């Protein structure tokens, strides 16, 4: 009993509680979290059906002495069953595909420079730091200040190798590729301070390639831009 309790608690002990990605602080992040929950839910239904049938068959067809010389009758397919287990997965896949394709395409980074909506922020990655440039030209290293509720268009680039921009609470991961500019939108960030990191192993100091994102009120953001122009 004790053993099972320990095994059951393992996921919690492993630090799986309070997963930042699932506690999203932007519309972009919420959409990603929704996809995770949605596919997890669908998988759980499949898992439950499989396990229930498994348990049922194990019990129903277990070895019995009185059936020692029993020979099951020959069957030649079962159209109903075969149709069921062909059509059902197709329906499940369609149900899974619709929101996944919709959100993934909507959120996927663009290579064209014509980002339309929102405010533009430059994100330059290099070994081993991030440089963020604000619309007024102000730059800061490893610190990104954003106004709440805006649509933020990031213009990501890399000075050396491939890095990956990731703020688990807001959005990501977006690869920054040398010689190429990519734009990526973060919609409607909520007030707060969030941790960001490089999510692509990029060299010896990769683990130290962290940054902070502070989402502040519109007013505080204007004040921030005014300071040290
Ligand atoms: Cu990196």
Boltz pocket constraint, residues with backbone or C-beta under 6 A from the ligand:
constraints:
  - pocket:
      binder: B
      contacts: [[A, 125], [A, 126], [A, 162], [A, 163], [A, 164], [A, 198], [A, 199], [A, 200], [A, 201], [A, 202], [A, 206], [A, 209]]
      max_distance: 6.0
